[in-house]
Amino acid sequence: MAQSAVQPTTAPAAVPAKLPVSAIAPWAVFFGILMLVLLYFVGAEQGATSLLSGENVHEFVHDARHLLGFPCH
């Protein structure tokens, strides 16, 4: 067998890109508010706290309500 005279090279270590907090903060706030609105509609949109009249929202999120452990009837 012939021996190779080429030395193995090592690849530079991967460095993650730095994202400033000011770039992430608006998206974090947006998704936080969106999650709170969804939690309201799944967990509390019925009865005295209802923002929309009728049972349409309740019936639409009925299974999600039970999946997340919210009582509804």
C-alpha positions, 0 to 999 in steps of 0.5 A: 500500500502506498502512503499518502503525503497529504495531511488531513485537514480539520474544518473550522468549527460551526459558529451560530449566527448572532441574533440581536434581542431587538430583532426577536422581541417583536415576534416574541410579543406577537406570538405571545399575544396570539397564544393568549388570544387562542387560549382565551377562545379555547378556554373561556369563550362561553357564558359570562365572558363571551365576546361573540354571541352564539355557540359557534366558537364553543362548538369549533374549539370543543374538542381542543377544550377537552384535550387541554382539560378545560371543562365545558359541560 
